[in-house]
């Protein structure tokens, strides 16, 4: 129980600090629950329990132990609940409880939700939370029904329904946790599993503001600029990645080489859309060509959409940086996308997100090159996967040193709460009231 003094301290925290504290508290609680004797089939170290709890809460999917064989149904249910909490956000659940109890949602709560959902204004935040839950429950239920068509005949009613329940939550929240040691490689030829799982993490990763915009306006021409950028950008990246993987891996006997033409296309499609923070894989990551791995690293770093279950720097951030660069090269001063001007503060924010993210990732890579007995590409892949809350791995997660596990836990946490949110929680930036004279600096 929190004392009155501690509760008062929590209420004095700014939105960024409160988000960090609440997420950390959720991970600690999850760790304790996963350490309970009836949560596991075998003894699990505290560090491994913390790793799994952090991975679930940050909807990453990296695992130092096999979730399917290590944890009981109770333990797996705890993991699923942590994924749901992390994907939709603890503060979203808090707001929902407030609404159910009929309590007034004040400015403080709206500010926290604005930070949690990465919104530019307070308007419509509560309405977004309501629709967020409506979409989530409906989509996960429908997906569970479709997956049960495949898994109930295979595993029976009890296990089949539970597997459908677990993987629909894991996929929609872009977690990437699977209850088989090979993830879902065994279903590489199964259209139903591939299409349902991929549809879930694409919908979950595109952003709730985009889904709400599509639901309300129904016509592409009426969509907001953010929605149009997300839809076009997602389509372009996914199609390019699919054909890239198809042609590069076509003759690789350890990935696509031994599959039929239809299965090659299906596997290429699935593995192309998965790096955008989903974490499921139907191909062995360690057997992929280095060119494919490098493309996946780029996709993992970019991530999905803002106000989604996805991680990474976000697709809109990457697009703003690209367009800002093109604008500069063309000798123009104002950035315009889709006949709309982009305010300079969004350009600065995009650059700050990319730069700070890169600093965290490079620091983690540097530490792990000293602590781990793995190749550079394996470490690079693992760190970017953790930062993008993806969950794909070349197979080194289970063999990480204690220091390596701790680094990955921190990177997963940073990737989920956001690097800027973390820095703002440590030192809230102050607006400069004094303006100084201009002077040029030589660059380039």
C-alpha positions as CSV (number, residue, x, y, z in Angstrom):
1,X,0.0,0.0,0.0
2,X,1.2,3.5,-0.9
3,X,1.4,5.9,2.0
4,X,-0.4,9.3,1.7
5,X,3.0,11.0,1.4
6,X,4.1,8.7,-1.5
7,X,0.8,9.3,-3.3
8,X,1.3,13.0,-3.0
9,X,4.8,12.7,-4.5
10,X,3.4,10.7,-7.4
11,X,0.8,13.5,-8.1
12,X,3.6,16.0,-8.2
13,X,5.4,14.2,-11.0
14,X,5.2,15.6,-14.5
15,X,3.6,13.4,-17.2
16,X,6.9,12.1,-18.5
17,X,8.1,11.1,-15.0
18,X,4.7,9.5,-14.1
19,X,4.8,7.4,-17.3
20,X,8.3,6.1,-16.5
21,X,7.5,5.3,-12.9
22,X,4.2,3.5,-13.8
23,X,5.9,1.4,-16.5
24,X,8.7,0.5,-14.2
25,X,6.3,-0.5,-11.5
26,X,4.4,-2.7,-13.9
27,X,7.6,-4.5,-14.8
28,X,8.5,-5.0,-11.2
29,X,5.0,-6.4,-10.4
30,X,5.2,-8.7,-13.4
31,X,8.6,-10.0,-12.3
32,X,7.3,-10.9,-8.9
33,X,4.3,-12.7,-10.4
34,X,6.4,-14.7,-12.8
35,X,8.6,-15.8,-9.9
36,X,5.7,-17.4,-8.1
37,X,6.1,-21.2,-7.8
38,X,2.9,-22.0,-9.8
39,X,3.9,-19.7,-12.6
40,X,6.8,-21.9,-13.9
41,X,7.5,-25.5,-14.5
42,X,11.1,-25.0,-13.4
43,X,13.1,-22.6,-11.4
44,X,13.7,-19.2,-13.1
45,X,16.4,-16.7,-12.1
46,X,15.2,-13.3,-10.9
47,X,17.1,-11.7,-13.8
48,X,15.3,-13.9,-16.4
49,X,12.0,-13.2,-14.8
50,X,12.7,-9.5,-15.0
51,X,13.8,-9.9,-18.6
52,X,10.6,-11.6,-19.6
53,X,8.4,-9.2,-17.6
54,X,10.2,-6.2,-19.2
55,X,10.0,-7.8,-22.7
56,X,6.3,-8.4,-22.2
57,X,5.5,-5.0,-20.7
58,X,7.5,-3.2,-23.5
59,X,5.8,-5.5,-26.1
60,X,9.1,-6.6,-27.4
61,X,9.1,-10.4,-27.5
62,X,12.8,-11.2,-26.8
63,X,13.1,-14.1,-24.3
64,X,16.0,-15.6,-22.4
65,X,13.9,-18.7,-21.7
66,X,11.3,-20.4,-23.8
67,X,7.9,-19.1,-22.6
68,X,6.0,-22.1,-23.9
69,X,7.9,-24.8,-21.9
70,X,9.2,-22.7,-19.0
71,X,5.9,-21.1,-17.8
72,X,2.6,-22.7,-16.8
73,X,-0.7,-21.5,-18.1
74,X,-0.9,-19.1,-15.2
75,X,2.6,-17.7,-16.1
76,X,1.7,-17.4,-19.8
77,X,-1.5,-15.6,-18.8
78,X,0.5,-13.1,-16.8
79,X,2.7,-12.6,-19.8
80,X,-0.4,-12.0,-22.0
81,X,-1.7,-9.5,-19.4
82,X,1.6,-7.6,-19.3
83,X,1.6,-7.5,-23.1
84,X,-1.9,-6.0,-23.1
85,X,-1.0,-3.5,-20.4
86,X,2.1,-2.5,-22.2
87,X,0.6,-2.4,-25.7
88,X,-2.5,-0.3,-24.8
89,X,-0.7,1.5,-21.9
90,X,-1.2,1.3,-18.2
91,X,-2.5,4.9,-18.2
92,X,-5.1,4.0,-20.8
93,X,-6.4,1.4,-18.4
94,X,-6.3,3.9,-15.5
95,X,-8.4,6.4,-17.6
96,X,-10.9,3.6,-18.4
97,X,-11.3,2.8,-14.7
98,X,-11.8,6.5,-14.0
99,X,-14.6,6.5,-16.6
100,X,-16.2,3.3,-15.3
101,X,-16.2,4.7,-11.8
102,X,-17.7,8.0,-13.1
103,X,-14.7,10.0,-11.8
104,X,-13.8,13.3,-13.6
105,X,-10.7,13.1,-15.7
106,X,-8.7,16.2,-15.0
107,X,-6.0,18.1,-16.9
108,X,-3.3,16.1,-15.1
109,X,-4.6,12.8,-16.4
110,X,-5.2,14.2,-19.9
111,X,-1.6,15.5,-20.0
112,X,-0.3,12.0,-19.1
113,X,-2.4,10.4,-21.8
114,X,-1.2,13.1,-24.3
115,X,2.4,12.0,-23.6
116,X,1.5,8.3,-23.5
117,X,-0.3,8.4,-26.9
118,X,2.1,10.9,-28.4
119,X,-0.7,13.4,-29.3
120,X,-0.1,17.0,-30.2
121,X,-3.0,18.4,-28.2
122,X,-5.3,17.5,-25.2
123,X,-8.4,17.6,-27.4
124,X,-10.0,14.2,-28.0
125,X,-7.5,12.3,-25.8
126,X,-10.3,10.6,-23.7
127,X,-12.3,9.9,-26.8
128,X,-9.3,8.2,-28.3
129,X,-8.9,6.0,-25.3
130,X,-12.5,4.9,-25.5
131,X,-12.1,3.9,-29.2
132,X,-8.7,2.4,-28.5
133,X,-10.3,-0.2,-26.2
134,X,-13.3,-0.8,-28.5
135,X,-11.0,-1.4,-31.5
136,X,-8.6,-3.6,-29.4
137,X,-11.2,-5.9,-27.9
138,X,-13.1,-6.3,-31.1
139,X,-10.0,-7.0,-33.3
140,X,-8.4,-9.4,-30.8
141,X,-11.7,-11.3,-30.4
142,X,-12.2,-11.7,-34.1
143,X,-8.6,-12.8,-34.6
144,X,-9.0,-15.3,-31.7
145,X,-11.9,-16.9,-33.5
146,X,-10.0,-17.2,-36.8
147,X,-6.9,-18.7,-35.1
148,X,-9.1,-21.2,-33.1
149,X,-10.2,-22.6,-36.5
150,X,-6.6,-23.7,-37.0
151,X,-5.5,-24.5,-33.5
152,X,-8.6,-26.1,-31.8
153,X,-8.6,-29.1,-34.2
154,X,-4.8,-29.4,-33.7
155,X,-4.6,-29.0,-29.9
156,X,-8.1,-29.5,-28.6
157,X,-10.6,-27.0,-27.2
158,X,-8.7,-25.9,-24.0
159,X,-5.2,-25.5,-25.4
160,X,-6.4,-24.4,-28.8
161,X,-8.5,-21.6,-27.4
162,X,-5.8,-20.5,-25.0
163,X,-3.2,-20.4,-27.8
164,X,-5.6,-18.4,-30.0
165,X,-6.2,-16.0,-27.1
166,X,-2.5,-15.6,-26.3
167,X,-1.2,-15.1,-29.9
168,X,-4.0,-12.7,-30.8
169,X,-3.0,-10.5,-27.9
170,X,0.7,-10.9,-28.7
171,X,0.2,-10.1,-32.4
172,X,-2.1,-7.1,-32.1
173,X,0.2,-5.5,-29.5
174,X,3.2,-6.2,-31.7
175,X,4.8,-8.3,-28.9
176,X,6.2,-11.2,-30.9
177,X,5.9,-13.7,-28.1
178,X,5.0,-17.2,-29.3
179,X,4.5,-20.4,-27.3
180,X,6.7,-22.6,-29.6
181,X,10.5,-22.6,-29.3
182,X,10.8,-21.9,-33.1
183,X,8.3,-19.0,-32.9
184,X,5.9,-19.8,-35.8
185,X,8.4,-21.2,-38.3
186,X,6.3,-24.4,-38.3
187,X,3.5,-22.4,-39.9
188,X,5.5,-20.9,-42.7
189,X,3.2,-22.7,-45.3
190,X,-0.1,-21.9,-43.4
191,X,-2.0,-19.0,-45.1
192,X,-4.5,-18.6,-42.2
193,X,-1.9,-18.2,-39.4
194,X,0.3,-16.0,-41.6
195,X,-2.5,-13.7,-42.7
196,X,-4.3,-13.4,-39.3
197,X,-1.1,-12.8,-37.3
198,X,0.4,-10.3,-39.9
199,X,-3.0,-8.4,-40.1
200,X,-3.0,-8.1,-36.4
201,X,0.4,-6.5,-36.0
202,X,0.0,-4.3,-39.1
203,X,-3.3,-2.9,-37.7
204,X,-1.8,-2.6,-34.2
205,X,1.3,-1.0,-35.5
206,X,-0.2,1.6,-37.8
207,X,-1.6,3.7,-34.9
208,X,-4.9,4.2,-33.2
209,X,-5.3,7.8,-34.4
210,X,-5.0,6.4,-38.0
211,X,-7.6,3.7,-37.3
212,X,-10.0,6.2,-35.8
213,X,-9.5,8.6,-38.7
214,X,-10.2,5.8,-41.2
215,X,-13.3,4.8,-39.2
216,X,-14.7,8.3,-39.1
217,X,-13.9,9.6,-42.6
218,X,-13.9,6.5,-44.8
219,X,-12.4,8.3,-47.8
220,X,-8.7,8.7,-48.5
221,X,-9.0,12.3,-49.7
222,X,-10.6,13.3,-46.4
223,X,-7.9,11.6,-44.2
224,X,-5.5,13.8,-42.2
225,X,-2.0,14.2,-43.5
226,X,-0.7,11.9,-40.7
227,X,-3.0,9.1,-41.8
228,X,-2.1,9.5,-45.5
229,X,1.6,9.5,-44.7
230,X,1.2,6.4,-42.5
231,X,-0.8,4.5,-45.1
232,X,1.4,5.3,-48.1
233,X,4.6,4.9,-46.2
234,X,3.6,1.6,-44.7
235,X,2.5,0.2,-48.1
236,X,5.7,1.4,-49.8
237,X,8.0,0.0,-47.2
238,X,6.2,-3.3,-46.9
239,X,6.0,-3.9,-50.7
240,X,9.7,-3.0,-51.2
241,X,10.8,-5.2,-48.3
242,X,8.7,-8.2,-49.5
243,X,10.2,-8.2,-53.0
244,X,13.7,-7.5,-51.6
245,X,13.5,-10.6,-49.3
246,X,11.9,-12.7,-52.1
247,X,14.8,-12.0,-54.6
248,X,17.7,-12.1,-52.1
249,X,16.5,-15.2,-50.2
250,X,15.0,-17.0,-53.3
251,X,17.8,-19.6,-53.6
252,X,18.9,-19.8,-50.0
253,X,18.3,-23.4,-49.0
254,X,18.0,-22.5,-45.3
255,X,15.2,-19.9,-45.8
256,X,13.1,-19.7,-49.0
257,X,15.1,-22.2,-51.2
258,X,13.1,-25.3,-50.4
259,X,9.6,-23.7,-50.3
260,X,7.1,-23.7,-53.2
261,X,6.6,-20.5,-55.2
262,X,3.5,-19.6,-53.3
263,X,5.1,-20.3,-49.9
264,X,8.1,-18.2,-50.9
265,X,5.9,-15.2,-51.5
266,X,3.9,-15.8,-48.3
267,X,7.1,-16.1,-46.2
268,X,8.7,-13.1,-47.9
269,X,5.5,-11.0,-47.2
270,X,5.4,-12.1,-43.6
271,X,9.1,-11.5,-42.9
272,X,8.9,-8.1,-44.6
273,X,6.1,-6.7,-42.4
274,X,7.3,-8.3,-39.2
275,X,10.4,-6.1,-38.5
276,X,8.1,-3.1,-38.2
277,X,8.1,-4.1,-34.4
278,X,6.1,-7.3,-34.6
279,X,8.8,-9.9,-33.7
280,X,7.1,-13.0,-35.2
281,X,9.2,-15.0,-37.6
282,X,8.5,-17.8,-40.1
283,X,12.1,-17.9,-41.3
284,X,15.2,-18.6,-39.3
285,X,16.8,-15.2,-38.6
286,X,20.4,-16.6,-38.2
287,X,20.2,-18.2,-41.7
288,X,19.2,-15.0,-43.6
289,X,21.6,-13.2,-45.9
290,X,23.4,-10.3,-44.4
291,X,21.7,-7.9,-46.9
292,X,18.3,-9.1,-45.6
293,X,19.4,-8.7,-42.0
294,X,20.7,-5.1,-42.7
295,X,17.3,-4.2,-44.3
296,X,15.5,-5.6,-41.3
297,X,17.7,-3.6,-38.9
298,X,16.7,-0.4,-40.8
299,X,13.0,-1.4,-40.6
300,X,13.3,-2.2,-36.9
301,X,14.9,1.2,-36.2
302,X,12.1,3.0,-38.1
303,X,9.3,1.1,-36.4
304,X,5.6,1.7,-36.8
305,X,3.2,4.5,-36.2
306,X,2.8,7.0,-33.4
307,X,0.0,6.2,-30.8
308,X,0.3,2.6,-31.7
309,X,1.6,-0.6,-30.0
310,X,4.8,-0.3,-32.2
311,X,8.2,1.0,-31.2
312,X,11.1,2.5,-33.1
313,X,11.6,6.1,-34.0
314,X,8.3,5.9,-35.9
315,X,7.6,6.0,-39.6
316,X,6.4,9.6,-39.6
317,X,9.7,10.7,-37.8
318,X,11.8,9.0,-40.5
319,X,9.6,10.5,-43.3
320,X,9.9,14.1,-41.9
321,X,13.7,13.7,-41.7
322,X,13.9,12.5,-45.3
323,X,11.6,15.2,-46.7
324,X,13.5,17.9,-44.7
325,X,16.8,16.7,-46.2
326,X,15.2,16.8,-49.7
327,X,13.9,20.3,-49.0
328,X,17.3,21.5,-48.0
329,X,19.0,20.0,-51.1
330,X,16.4,21.7,-53.3
331,X,17.3,25.0,-51.7
332,X,13.9,25.6,-50.1
333,X,13.3,26.9,-46.7
334,X,9.8,25.6,-45.9
335,X,9.0,21.9,-45.6
336,X,5.8,20.8,-47.3
337,X,4.3,17.4,-47.5
338,X,1.0,16.7,-49.3
339,X,0.4,20.4,-49.9
340,X,0.7,21.1,-46.1
341,X,3.5,23.0,-44.4
342,X,5.3,21.3,-41.5
343,X,6.1,23.5,-38.5
344,X,9.8,23.7,-37.8
345,X,9.3,22.4,-34.2
346,X,8.2,19.0,-35.7
347,X,11.4,18.9,-37.8
348,X,13.5,19.6,-34.7
349,X,11.6,17.0,-32.7
350,X,12.1,14.4,-35.4
351,X,15.8,15.1,-35.5
352,X,16.0,15.0,-31.7
353,X,14.2,11.6,-31.6
354,X,16.5,10.1,-34.3
355,X,19.7,11.5,-32.7
356,X,18.9,10.5,-29.1
357,X,17.7,7.1,-30.2
358,X,20.9,6.6,-32.2
359,X,23.0,7.6,-29.1
360,X,21.2,5.0,-26.9
361,X,21.6,2.3,-29.5
362,X,25.3,3.0,-30.2
363,X,26.0,3.0,-26.5
364,X,24.3,-0.3,-26.0
365,X,26.1,-1.8,-28.9
366,X,29.5,-0.6,-27.6
367,X,28.9,-2.1,-24.2
368,X,27.7,-5.4,-25.6
369,X,30.7,-5.7,-28.0
370,X,32.8,-5.8,-24.8
371,X,30.6,-8.1,-22.8
372,X,29.2,-10.7,-25.3
373,X,30.8,-13.5,-27.3
374,X,28.8,-12.8,-30.5
375,X,29.5,-11.4,-33.9
376,X,28.9,-7.7,-34.5
377,X,25.9,-8.3,-36.8
378,X,24.3,-10.4,-34.1
379,X,24.8,-7.7,-31.4
380,X,23.6,-4.9,-33.8
381,X,20.5,-6.9,-34.7
382,X,19.7,-7.7,-31.0
383,X,20.1,-4.1,-29.8
384,X,18.1,-2.6,-32.6
385,X,15.4,-5.2,-32.1
386,X,15.3,-4.4,-28.4
387,X,15.1,-0.6,-29.0
388,X,12.4,-1.0,-31.7
389,X,10.5,-3.4,-29.3
390,X,10.5,-5.9,-32.1
391,X,11.6,-9.2,-30.6
392,X,13.4,-10.7,-33.6
393,X,16.7,-12.3,-32.7
394,X,19.5,-14.2,-34.5
395,X,19.5,-16.6,-31.5
396,X,21.8,-15.0,-29.0
397,X,19.2,-13.8,-26.4
398,X,19.4,-17.0,-24.3
399,X,23.2,-16.9,-24.2
400,X,23.6,-13.3,-23.2
401,X,25.7,-12.5,-20.1
402,X,24.0,-10.9,-17.1
403,X,25.4,-7.5,-18.2
404,X,24.1,-8.1,-21.7
405,X,20.6,-9.0,-20.4
406,X,20.6,-5.9,-18.2
407,X,21.6,-3.7,-21.2
408,X,18.8,-5.2,-23.4
409,X,16.3,-4.7,-20.5
410,X,17.2,-1.0,-20.4
411,X,17.1,-0.6,-24.1
412,X,13.7,-2.3,-24.3
413,X,12.4,0.1,-21.6
414,X,13.8,3.2,-23.4
415,X,12.4,2.0,-26.7
416,X,8.9,1.6,-25.2
417,X,8.6,4.8,-23.2
418,X,10.5,6.8,-25.8
419,X,14.0,8.3,-25.5
420,X,12.7,11.9,-25.3
421,X,10.1,10.9,-22.6
422,X,12.9,9.3,-20.6
423,X,15.1,12.4,-20.9
424,X,12.2,14.8,-20.1
425,X,11.5,12.7,-17.0
426,X,15.1,13.3,-15.8
427,X,15.3,16.9,-16.6
428,X,12.3,18.9,-17.9
429,X,13.5,21.3,-20.6
430,X,12.9,25.0,-19.9
431,X,11.9,27.5,-22.5
432,X,14.5,30.1,-23.2
433,X,13.2,33.6,-22.5
434,X,16.2,35.5,-23.8
435,X,17.0,35.8,-27.5
436,X,20.6,36.2,-28.6
437,X,22.1,37.7,-31.8
438,X,22.6,35.4,-34.7
439,X,26.0,34.2,-35.9
440,X,26.9,31.7,-38.6
441,X,28.7,28.4,-38.0
442,X,30.6,26.6,-40.8
443,X,29.1,23.1,-41.4
444,X,29.6,20.4,-44.0
